[in-house]
Amino acid sequence: MNSAPALYRVDRLELAFAPKPWAFAIERRAEIDAYFASLQREKPALWNGRVLLLHSQVLSDGVLRGGYLETDYASFAAWGHWGRPHAGVHDCFGAAALVGADGAVLLGVMGAHTLNAGQIYFPCGTPDPGDIIDGKVDLEFSVRRELKEETGLDAAEFTAETGWTIVVDGALVVAIKVLRSPLSAEALRARILERLARERQPELCDIRIVRGPGDFDAMMPGFVTTFLAQWFAAG
């Protein structure tokens, strides 16, 4: 039986690039390549870039420490499609919880051409080699980058809360940074939708506003509803 997602508060992240071979990607290479070729026929926009996965982690004294390896997107996608079997890694990524002046939270709906089509979650993405700065994997940089790429909004427009909320859901480790805006959720949504309308193939196809548990949706992953339930319960 799967355990419920767990939620932690940390003051900071200390994450290093510590490359090593990923046995899963090596041992199941033929299956991975066959799966990804089939996936690309279904979703031609997908490409086999490089991503980072956490292979060691310790959470103590308000700090999440860990090391990342580098692998190909095909191996990462296959691992996820096969239910994220135990393979010595976690998908550890940063996410932006956008909070309007009215306290509502904004989520993106993934477009049909993406791997996670229809799912509803925070602006986020698995880190890649571009997020390695001076030997460190900088999830704050990754969050700012993903926010800009997905919504067109600049993190400088928001007030970032100190620290992070970590949600651990099986093989997922999500570092959530709360970003508060002086604008209402409706105004933020209008700005993002205007930007999406100008893109040929935006990653997001819609923006949802969540004002409480009544707005939860079955397409929201567990890490999203776990965070939001705690957020609204805290007022």
PyRosetta script that sets phi, psi and omega in degrees:
from pyrosetta import init, pose_from_sequence

init()
pose = pose_from_sequence("MNSAPALYRVDRLELAFAPKPWAFAIERRAEIDAYFASLQREKPALWNGRVLLLHSQVLSDGVLRGGYLETDYASFAAWGHWGRPHAGVHDCFGAAALVGADGAVLLGVMGAHTLNAGQIYFPCGTPDPGDIIDGKVDLEFSVRRELKEETGLDAAEFTAETGWTIVVDGALVVAIKVLRSPLSAEALRARILERLARERQPELCDIRIVRGPGDFDAMMPGFVTTFLAQWFAAG")
pose.set_psi(1, 134.1)
pose.set_omega(1, 179.0)
pose.set_phi(2, -74.1)
pose.set_psi(2, 137.7)
pose.set_omega(2, 177.6)
pose.set_phi(3, -82.0)
pose.set_psi(3, 158.0)
pose.set_omega(3, 179.6)
pose.set_phi(4, -70.0)
pose.set_psi(4, 151.4)
pose.set_omega(4, 176.6)
pose.set_phi(5, -57.9)
pose.set_psi(5, 144.9)
pose.set_omega(5, 179.0)
pose.set_phi(6, -110.1)
pose.set_psi(6, 146.5)
pose.set_omega(6, -174.8)
pose.set_phi(7, -123.1)
pose.set_psi(7, 135.4)
pose.set_omega(7, -179.2)
pose.set_phi(8, -136.4)
pose.set_psi(8, 154.1)
pose.set_omega(8, 171.2)
pose.set_phi(9, -108.0)
pose.set_psi(9, 134.8)
pose.set_omega(9, 175.5)
pose.set_phi(10, -131.4)
pose.set_psi(10, 154.8)
pose.set_omega(10, -180.0)
pose.set_phi(11, -82.7)
pose.set_psi(11, -35.4)
pose.set_omega(11, -177.2)
pose.set_phi(12, -157.9)
pose.set_psi(12, 168.8)
pose.set_omega(12, 178.5)
pose.set_phi(13, -116.1)
pose.set_psi(13, 136.7)
pose.set_omega(13, 173.1)
pose.set_phi(14, -128.4)
pose.set_psi(14, 90.7)
pose.set_omega(14, -171.8)
pose.set_phi(15, -120.3)
pose.set_psi(15, 126.1)
pose.set_omega(15, -175.3)
pose.set_phi(16, -111.2)
pose.set_psi(16, 155.0)
pose.set_omega(16, 169.5)
pose.set_phi(17, -86.8)
pose.set_psi(17, 110.3)
pose.set_omega(17, -176.9)
pose.set_phi(18, -127.7)
pose.set_psi(18, 76.0)
pose.set_omega(18, -171.6)
pose.set_phi(19, -61.9)
pose.set_psi(19, 144.1)
pose.set_omega(19, 175.7)
pose.set_phi(20, -160.8)
pose.set_psi(20, 158.1)
pose.set_omega(20, 177.8)
pose.set_phi(21, -65.3)
pose.set_psi(21, 145.5)
pose.set_omega(21, 175.1)
pose.set_phi(22, -103.6)
pose.set_psi(22, 108.6)
pose.set_omega(22, -174.2)
pose.set_phi(23, -57.3)
pose.set_psi(23, -38.5)
pose.set_omega(23, -179.8)
pose.set_phi(24, -56.1)
pose.set_psi(24, -45.8)
pose.set_omega(24, -177.5)
pose.set_phi(25, -68.5)
pose.set_psi(25, -29.6)
pose.set_omega(25, -179.8)
pose.set_phi(26, -79.3)
pose.set_psi(26, -49.1)
pose.set_omega(26, -173.0)
pose.set_phi(27, -71.2)
pose.set_psi(27, -27.7)
pose.set_omega(27, -176.7)
pose.set_phi(28, -112.9)
pose.set_psi(28, 28.0)
pose.set_omega(28, -174.2)
pose.set_phi(29, -55.0)
pose.set_psi(29, -46.7)
pose.set_omega(29, -176.6)
pose.set_phi(30, -65.1)
pose.set_psi(30, -43.7)
pose.set_omega(30, 178.6)
pose.set_phi(31, -63.7)
pose.set_psi(31, -40.4)
pose.set_omega(31, -179.7)
pose.set_phi(32, -62.9)
pose.set_psi(32, -47.1)
pose.set_omega(32, -178.2)
pose.set_phi(33, -63.2)
pose.set_psi(33, -40.0)
pose.set_omega(33, 179.0)
pose.set_phi(34, -65.6)
pose.set_psi(34, -43.0)
pose.set_omega(34, 179.3)
pose.set_phi(35, -62.4)
pose.set_psi(35, -45.6)
pose.set_omega(35, -174.6)
pose.set_phi(36, -70.5)
pose.set_psi(36, -33.8)
pose.set_omega(36, 175.7)
pose.set_phi(37, -61.7)
pose.set_psi(37, -41.3)
pose.set_omega(37, 177.2)
pose.set_phi(38, -65.4)
pose.set_psi(38, -40.4)
pose.set_omega(38, -179.6)
pose.set_phi(39, -65.3)
pose.set_psi(39, -40.4)
pose.set_omega(39, 179.6)
pose.set_phi(40, -67.5)
pose.set_psi(40, -29.8)
pose.set_omega(40, 175.4)
pose.set_phi(41, -66.3)
pose.set_psi(41, -33.4)
pose.set_omega(41, 179.3)
pose.set_phi(42, -80.3)
pose.set_psi(42, -37.4)
pose.set_omega(42, -177.1)
pose.set_phi(43, -131.7)
pose.set_psi(43, 83.1)
pose.set_omega(43, -174.4)
pose.set_phi(44, -61.7)
pose.set_psi(44, -18.2)
pose.set_omega(44, -178.5)
pose.set_phi(45, -72.6)
pose.set_psi(45, -16.3)
pose.set_omega(45, -179.9)
pose.set_phi(46, -73.1)
pose.set_psi(46, 140.2)
pose.set_omega(46, 176.5)
pose.set_phi(47, -135.3)
pose.set_psi(47, 155.1)
pose.set_omega(47, -172.2)
pose.set_phi(48, -90.8)
pose.set_psi(48, 74.5)
pose.set_omega(48, 177.4)
pose.set_phi(49, -82.8)
pose.set_psi(49, -158.1)
pose.set_omega(49, -178.8)
pose.set_phi(50, -117.2)
pose.set_psi(50, 141.0)
pose.set_omega(50, 179.1)
pose.set_phi(51, -134.5)
pose.set_psi(51, 166.0)
pose.set_omega(51, -179.7)
pose.set_phi(52, -115.3)
pose.set_psi(52, 134.9)
pose.set_omega(52, 178.1)
pose.set_phi(53, -125.6)
pose.set_psi(53, 141.8)
pose.set_omega(53, -177.8)
pose.set_phi(54, -78.1)
pose.set_psi(54, 125.5)
pose.set_omega(54, -179.8)
pose.set_phi(55, -113.0)
pose.set_psi(55, -6.9)
pose.set_omega(55, 174.2)
pose.set_phi(56, -149.9)
pose.set_psi(56, 143.8)
pose.set_omega(56, -177.6)
pose.set_phi(57, -158.4)
pose.set_psi(57, 144.7)
pose.set_omega(57, 175.1)
pose.set_phi(58, -141.6)
pose.set_psi(58, 130.4)
pose.set_omega(58, 176.3)
pose.set_phi(59, -115.6)
pose.set_psi(59, 111.0)
pose.set_omega(59, -179.4)
pose.set_phi(60, -157.2)
pose.set_psi(60, 150.2)
pose.set_omega(60, 176.0)
pose.set_phi(61, 53.0)
pose.set_psi(61, 37.4)
pose.set_omega(61, 176.9)
pose.set_phi(62, 74.7)
pose.set_psi(62, 17.6)
pose.set_omega(62, -179.0)
pose.set_phi(63, -132.8)
pose.set_psi(63, 133.2)
pose.set_omega(63, 170.3)
pose.set_phi(64, -98.5)
pose.set_psi(64, 115.3)
pose.set_omega(64, 178.4)
pose.set_phi(65, -111.4)
pose.set_psi(65, 148.1)
pose.set_omega(65, 178.3)
pose.set_phi(66, -176.2)
pose.set_psi(66, 175.3)
pose.set_omega(66, 179.5)
pose.set_phi(67, -131.7)
pose.set_psi(67, 142.3)
pose.set_omega(67, -177.7)
pose.set_phi(68, -111.2)
pose.set_psi(68, 144.5)
pose.set_omega(68, 166.9)
pose.set_phi(69, -106.8)
pose.set_psi(69, 165.8)
pose.set_omega(69, 178.8)
pose.set_phi(70, -110.5)
pose.set_psi(70, 138.8)
pose.set_omega(70, 176.9)
pose.set_phi(71, -146.6)
pose.set_psi(71, 179.2)
pose.set_omega(71, 179.8)
pose.set_phi(72, -90.4)
pose.set_psi(72, 153.6)
pose.set_omega(72, -177.4)
pose.set_phi(73, -62.1)
pose.set_psi(73, -33.8)
pose.set_omega(73, -179.8)
pose.set_phi(74, -59.2)
pose.set_psi(74, -44.4)
pose.set_omega(74, 179.5)
pose.set_phi(75, -65.9)
pose.set_psi(75, -41.7)
pose.set_omega(75, 178.0)
pose.set_phi(76, -62.1)
pose.set_psi(76, -44.7)
pose.set_omega(76, -179.0)
pose.set_phi(77, -65.3)
pose.set_psi(77, -41.5)
pose.set_omega(77, 179.5)
pose.set_phi(78, -65.2)
pose.set_psi(78, -43.6)
pose.set_omega(78, 177.6)
pose.set_phi(79, -56.1)
pose.set_psi(79, -44.7)
pose.set_omega(79, 178.6)
pose.set_phi(80, -66.8)
pose.set_psi(80, -41.6)
pose.set_omega(80, -179.2)
pose.set_phi(81, -64.3)
pose.set_psi(81, -33.1)
pose.set_omega(81, -179.0)
pose.set_phi(82, -88.2)
pose.set_psi(82, 16.6)
pose.set_omega(82, 173.4)
pose.set_phi(83, 87.7)
pose.set_psi(83, 17.9)
pose.set_omega(83, -178.6)
pose.set_phi(84, 50.1)
pose.set_psi(84, 60.5)
pose.set_omega(84, 177.5)
pose.set_phi(85, -62.5)
pose.set_psi(85, 158.4)
pose.set_omega(85, 179.1)
pose.set_phi(86, -56.9)
pose.set_psi(86, 120.9)
pose.set_omega(86, -177.1)
pose.set_phi(87, -145.5)
pose.set_psi(87, 19.9)
pose.set_omega(87, 176.2)
pose.set_phi(88, 77.1)
pose.set_psi(88, 15.2)
pose.set_omega(88, -179.5)
pose.set_phi(89, -139.2)
pose.set_psi(89, 162.4)
pose.set_omega(89, 168.6)
pose.set_phi(90, -126.9)
pose.set_psi(90, 148.1)
pose.set_omega(90, 171.7)
pose.set_phi(91, -87.0)
pose.set_psi(91, 97.6)
pose.set_omega(91, -176.2)
pose.set_phi(92, -110.5)
pose.set_psi(92, 116.4)
pose.set_omega(92, -175.3)
pose.set_phi(93, -141.5)
pose.set_psi(93, 161.9)
pose.set_omega(93, 177.3)
pose.set_phi(94, -95.0)
pose.set_psi(94, 149.7)
pose.set_omega(94, -179.4)
pose.set_phi(95, -140.1)
pose.set_psi(95, 147.3)
pose.set_omega(95, -178.8)
pose.set_phi(96, -104.8)
pose.set_psi(96, 116.3)
pose.set_omega(96, 173.7)
pose.set_phi(97, -91.7)
pose.set_psi(97, 102.0)
pose.set_omega(97, -177.4)
pose.set_phi(98, -84.2)
pose.set_psi(98, 120.4)
pose.set_omega(98, -176.8)
pose.set_phi(99, -116.7)
pose.set_psi(99, 122.6)
pose.set_omega(99, 178.0)
pose.set_phi(100, -76.1)
pose.set_psi(100, 169.4)
pose.set_omega(100, -180.0)
pose.set_phi(101, -62.2)
pose.set_psi(101, -21.4)
pose.set_omega(101, 179.4)
pose.set_phi(102, -90.1)
pose.set_psi(102, 4.5)
pose.set_omega(102, 177.1)
pose.set_phi(103, 88.1)
pose.set_psi(103, -6.1)
pose.set_omega(103, 178.5)
pose.set_phi(104, -76.8)
pose.set_psi(104, 154.2)
pose.set_omega(104, -178.0)
pose.set_phi(105, -113.3)
pose.set_psi(105, 140.1)
pose.set_omega(105, -178.9)
pose.set_phi(106, -103.9)
pose.set_psi(106, 137.7)
pose.set_omega(106, 177.2)
pose.set_phi(107, -127.4)
pose.set_psi(107, 153.0)
pose.set_omega(107, 177.4)
pose.set_phi(108, -101.5)
pose.set_psi(108, 147.3)
pose.set_omega(108, 174.8)
pose.set_phi(109, -101.6)
pose.set_psi(109, 122.2)
pose.set_omega(109, -175.5)
pose.set_phi(110, -71.0)
pose.set_psi(110, 138.1)
pose.set_omega(110, -177.9)
pose.set_phi(111, -69.3)
pose.set_psi(111, 161.7)
pose.set_omega(111, -175.0)
pose.set_phi(112, -63.7)
pose.set_psi(112, -25.4)
pose.set_omega(112, -176.4)
pose.set_phi(113, -84.9)
pose.set_psi(113, -5.0)
pose.set_omega(113, -176.3)
pose.set_phi(114, -90.4)
pose.set_psi(114, 166.2)
pose.set_omega(114, -179.0)
pose.set_phi(115, -63.4)
pose.set_psi(115, -37.9)
pose.set_omega(115, -176.6)
pose.set_phi(116, -105.1)
pose.set_psi(116, 44.8)
pose.set_omega(116, -176.1)
pose.set_phi(117, -50.7)
pose.set_psi(117, 131.3)
pose.set_omega(117, 176.0)
pose.set_phi(118, 87.3)
pose.set_psi(118, -17.0)
pose.set_omega(118, 179.4)
pose.set_phi(119, -72.0)
pose.set_psi(119, 152.4)
pose.set_omega(119, -173.1)
pose.set_phi(120, -122.6)
pose.set_psi(120, 114.7)
pose.set_omega(120, -179.2)
pose.set_phi(121, -158.1)
pose.set_psi(121, -179.9)
pose.set_omega(121, -178.7)
pose.set_phi(122, -66.0)
pose.set_psi(122, 154.8)
pose.set_omega(122, 168.4)
pose.set_phi(123, -56.6)
pose.set_psi(123, 123.6)
pose.set_omega(123, -174.5)
pose.set_phi(124, -168.6)
pose.set_psi(124, 175.7)
pose.set_omega(124, 176.2)
pose.set_phi(125, -177.7)
pose.set_psi(125, 149.2)
pose.set_omega(125, 176.2)
pose.set_phi(126, -61.7)
pose.set_psi(126, 131.3)
pose.set_omega(126, -178.0)
pose.set_phi(127, -62.1)
pose.set_psi(127, 154.9)
pose.set_omega(127, 179.1)
pose.set_phi(128, -131.8)
pose.set_psi(128, 176.3)
pose.set_omega(128, -176.4)
pose.set_phi(129, -56.8)
pose.set_psi(129, -23.6)
pose.set_omega(129, 177.0)
pose.set_phi(130, -66.7)
pose.set_psi(130, -13.9)
pose.set_omega(130, 179.3)
pose.set_phi(131, -92.7)
pose.set_psi(131, 3.7)
pose.set_omega(131, 177.4)
pose.set_phi(132, -87.9)
pose.set_psi(132, 118.7)
pose.set_omega(132, -179.0)
pose.set_phi(133, -127.8)
pose.set_psi(133, 116.6)
pose.set_omega(133, -179.0)
pose.set_phi(134, 53.6)
pose.set_psi(134, 41.7)
pose.set_omega(134, 176.8)
pose.set_phi(135, 81.0)
pose.set_psi(135, -1.0)
pose.set_omega(135, 179.3)
pose.set_phi(136, -108.5)
pose.set_psi(136, 146.5)
pose.set_omega(136, 173.1)
pose.set_phi(137, -91.1)
pose.set_psi(137, 111.1)
pose.set_omega(137, -171.2)
pose.set_phi(138, -96.5)
pose.set_psi(138, 95.1)
pose.set_omega(138, -177.9)
pose.set_phi(139, -71.7)
pose.set_psi(139, -24.3)
pose.set_omega(139, 175.8)
pose.set_phi(140, -66.9)
pose.set_psi(140, -41.8)
pose.set_omega(140, 175.0)
pose.set_phi(141, -62.0)
pose.set_psi(141, -42.7)
pose.set_omega(141, 179.6)
pose.set_phi(142, -60.9)
pose.set_psi(142, -41.9)
pose.set_omega(142, 179.0)
pose.set_phi(143, -62.0)
pose.set_psi(143, -45.4)
pose.set_omega(143, -179.8)
pose.set_phi(144, -62.5)
pose.set_psi(144, -40.8)
pose.set_omega(144, -179.6)
pose.set_phi(145, -65.3)
pose.set_psi(145, -48.0)
pose.set_omega(145, -178.9)
pose.set_phi(146, -64.4)
pose.set_psi(146, -39.1)
pose.set_omega(146, 178.3)
pose.set_phi(147, -59.2)
pose.set_psi(147, -45.9)
pose.set_omega(147, -179.5)
pose.set_phi(148, -66.2)
pose.set_psi(148, -44.2)
pose.set_omega(148, -177.2)
pose.set_phi(149, -65.7)
pose.set_psi(149, -40.4)
pose.set_omega(149, -172.7)
pose.set_phi(150, -86.6)
pose.set_psi(150, -33.5)
pose.set_omega(150, -173.4)
pose.set_phi(151, -117.9)
pose.set_psi(151, -18.0)
pose.set_omega(151, -174.7)
pose.set_phi(152, 82.9)
pose.set_psi(152, -3.4)
pose.set_omega(152, -179.1)
pose.set_phi(153, -86.9)
pose.set_psi(153, 146.1)
pose.set_omega(153, 178.9)
pose.set_phi(154, -98.0)
pose.set_psi(154, 133.3)
pose.set_omega(154, -179.9)
pose.set_phi(155, -58.9)
pose.set_psi(155, -24.9)
pose.set_omega(155, 179.6)
pose.set_phi(156, -65.5)
pose.set_psi(156, -17.3)
pose.set_omega(156, 178.1)
pose.set_phi(157, -77.5)
pose.set_psi(157, -9.4)
pose.set_omega(157, -174.9)
pose.set_phi(158, -113.6)
pose.set_psi(158, 162.3)
pose.set_omega(158, 170.2)
pose.set_phi(159, -102.3)
pose.set_psi(159, 116.2)
pose.set_omega(159, -177.5)
pose.set_phi(160, -85.2)
pose.set_psi(160, 130.4)
pose.set_omega(160, 174.7)
pose.set_phi(161, -71.7)
pose.set_psi(161, 149.7)
pose.set_omega(161, 177.8)
pose.set_phi(162, -70.6)
pose.set_psi(162, 150.7)
pose.set_omega(162, 177.7)
pose.set_phi(163, 73.4)
pose.set_psi(163, -174.3)
pose.set_omega(163, -176.2)
pose.set_phi(164, -137.3)
pose.set_psi(164, 153.4)
pose.set_omega(164, 167.1)
pose.set_phi(165, -104.2)
pose.set_psi(165, 124.6)
pose.set_omega(165, -179.9)
pose.set_phi(166, -103.4)
pose.set_psi(166, 125.7)
pose.set_omega(166, 173.4)
pose.set_phi(167, -112.9)
pose.set_psi(167, 121.7)
pose.set_omega(167, 177.8)
pose.set_phi(168, -105.9)
pose.set_psi(168, 118.4)
pose.set_omega(168, -178.7)
pose.set_phi(169, -131.5)
pose.set_psi(169, 88.7)
pose.set_omega(169, -176.2)
pose.set_phi(170, 63.9)
pose.set_psi(170, -121.3)
pose.set_omega(170, -178.5)
pose.set_phi(171, -84.4)
pose.set_psi(171, -0.4)
pose.set_omega(171, 177.2)
pose.set_phi(172, -93.8)
pose.set_psi(172, 133.5)
pose.set_omega(172, 171.1)
pose.set_phi(173, -127.8)
pose.set_psi(173, 108.1)
pose.set_omega(173, -172.5)
pose.set_phi(174, -110.3)
pose.set_psi(174, 122.6)
pose.set_omega(174, 178.1)
pose.set_phi(175, -99.3)
pose.set_psi(175, 108.4)
pose.set_omega(175, -173.4)
pose.set_phi(176, -101.1)
pose.set_psi(176, 124.9)
pose.set_omega(176, 176.8)
pose.set_phi(177, -106.9)
pose.set_psi(177, 122.1)
pose.set_omega(177, 178.8)
pose.set_phi(178, -81.5)
pose.set_psi(178, 125.2)
pose.set_omega(178, 178.1)
pose.set_phi(179, -118.7)
pose.set_psi(179, 117.2)
pose.set_omega(179, -177.7)
pose.set_phi(180, -98.8)
pose.set_psi(180, 137.8)
pose.set_omega(180, -179.1)
pose.set_phi(181, -112.4)
pose.set_psi(181, 148.5)
pose.set_omega(181, 172.6)
pose.set_phi(182, -77.4)
pose.set_psi(182, -7.2)
pose.set_omega(182, 179.8)
pose.set_phi(183, -93.6)
pose.set_psi(183, 156.9)
pose.set_omega(183, 175.2)
pose.set_phi(184, -70.6)
pose.set_psi(184, 161.4)
pose.set_omega(184, 177.5)
pose.set_phi(185, -60.2)
pose.set_psi(185, -39.9)
pose.set_omega(185, 179.2)
pose.set_phi(186, -61.9)
pose.set_psi(186, -41.9)
pose.set_omega(186, 179.8)
pose.set_phi(187, -66.4)
pose.set_psi(187, -40.4)
pose.set_omega(187, 177.3)
pose.set_phi(188, -63.3)
pose.set_psi(188, -44.3)
pose.set_omega(188, 179.9)
pose.set_phi(189, -60.2)
pose.set_psi(189, -42.8)
pose.set_omega(189, -179.6)
pose.set_phi(190, -62.0)
pose.set_psi(190, -41.1)
pose.set_omega(190, 179.0)
pose.set_phi(191, -63.4)
pose.set_psi(191, -43.9)
pose.set_omega(191, -178.6)
pose.set_phi(192, -66.5)
pose.set_psi(192, -44.4)
pose.set_omega(192, -179.4)
pose.set_phi(193, -63.0)
pose.set_psi(193, -35.4)
pose.set_omega(193, 176.6)
pose.set_phi(194, -62.5)
pose.set_psi(194, -41.6)
pose.set_omega(194, 178.1)
pose.set_phi(195, -65.9)
pose.set_psi(195, -45.3)
pose.set_omega(195, -178.1)
pose.set_phi(196, -62.0)
pose.set_psi(196, -35.2)
pose.set_omega(196, -178.5)
pose.set_phi(197, -65.0)
pose.set_psi(197, -21.8)
pose.set_omega(197, -179.2)
pose.set_phi(198, -89.3)
pose.set_psi(198, -9.9)
pose.set_omega(198, -177.7)
pose.set_phi(199, -91.2)
pose.set_psi(199, 145.7)
pose.set_omega(199, -179.5)
pose.set_phi(200, -69.4)
pose.set_psi(200, -42.6)
pose.set_omega(200, -179.2)
pose.set_phi(201, -144.5)
pose.set_psi(201, 75.1)
pose.set_omega(201, -177.9)
pose.set_phi(202, -66.6)
pose.set_psi(202, 150.7)
pose.set_omega(202, 179.2)
pose.set_phi(203, -68.5)
pose.set_psi(203, -33.5)
pose.set_omega(203, 179.3)
pose.set_phi(204, -102.3)
pose.set_psi(204, 143.9)
pose.set_omega(204, 178.3)
pose.set_phi(205, -108.6)
pose.set_psi(205, -9.8)
pose.set_omega(205, 178.3)
pose.set_phi(206, -166.1)
pose.set_psi(206, 165.9)
pose.set_omega(206, 176.4)
pose.set_phi(207, -124.6)
pose.set_psi(207, 127.9)
pose.set_omega(207, 178.1)
pose.set_phi(208, -102.7)
pose.set_psi(208, 142.1)
pose.set_omega(208, 174.0)
pose.set_phi(209, -105.7)
pose.set_psi(209, 127.3)
pose.set_omega(209, -179.5)
pose.set_phi(210, -113.9)
pose.set_psi(210, 119.7)
pose.set_omega(210, -179.4)
pose.set_phi(211, -108.2)
pose.set_psi(211, -5.9)
pose.set_omega(211, 179.3)
pose.set_phi(212, 173.3)
pose.set_psi(212, 176.7)
pose.set_omega(212, -178.7)
pose.set_phi(213, -56.0)
pose.set_psi(213, -23.7)
pose.set_omega(213, 178.0)
pose.set_phi(214, -64.7)
pose.set_psi(214, -17.2)
pose.set_omega(214, 179.3)
pose.set_phi(215, -96.6)
pose.set_psi(215, 3.4)
pose.set_omega(215, 178.8)
pose.set_phi(216, -65.3)
pose.set_psi(216, 151.3)
pose.set_omega(216, -174.5)
pose.set_phi(217, -134.8)
pose.set_psi(217, 147.2)
pose.set_omega(217, 179.8)
pose.set_phi(218, -61.4)
pose.set_psi(218, -20.2)
pose.set_omega(218, 179.8)
pose.set_phi(219, -86.5)
pose.set_psi(219, 3.1)
pose.set_omega(219, 174.4)
pose.set_phi(220, -88.5)
pose.set_psi(220, 122.8)
pose.set_omega(220, 178.7)
pose.set_phi(221, -62.0)
pose.set_psi(221, 163.7)
pose.set_omega(221, -177.8)
pose.set_phi(222, -58.9)
pose.set_psi(222, -36.0)
pose.set_omega(222, -178.5)
pose.set_phi(223, -65.9)
pose.set_psi(223, -29.8)
pose.set_omega(223, 178.9)
pose.set_phi(224, -71.2)
pose.set_psi(224, -52.3)
pose.set_omega(224, -177.1)
pose.set_phi(225, -68.4)
pose.set_psi(225, -30.9)
pose.set_omega(225, 175.5)
pose.set_phi(226, -62.2)
pose.set_psi(226, -48.2)
pose.set_omega(226, 177.9)
pose.set_phi(227, -63.2)
pose.set_psi(227, -46.7)
pose.set_omega(227, -175.6)
pose.set_phi(228, -66.9)
pose.set_psi(228, -36.9)
pose.set_omega(228, 177.8)
pose.set_phi(229, -60.5)
pose.set_psi(229, -43.9)
pose.set_omega(229, 178.3)
pose.set_phi(230, -67.6)
pose.set_psi(230, -38.8)
pose.set_omega(230, -178.2)
pose.set_phi(231, -62.1)
pose.set_psi(231, -49.6)
pose.set_omega(231, -177.8)
pose.set_phi(232, -73.6)
pose.set_psi(232, -31.5)
pose.set_omega(232, 177.2)
pose.set_phi(233, -65.3)
pose.set_psi(233, -32.2)
pose.set_omega(233, 179.9)
pose.set_phi(234, -79.1)
pose.set_psi(234, -9.8)
pose.set_omega(234, 177.7)
pose.set_phi(235, 78.2)
pose.dump_pdb("model.pdb")
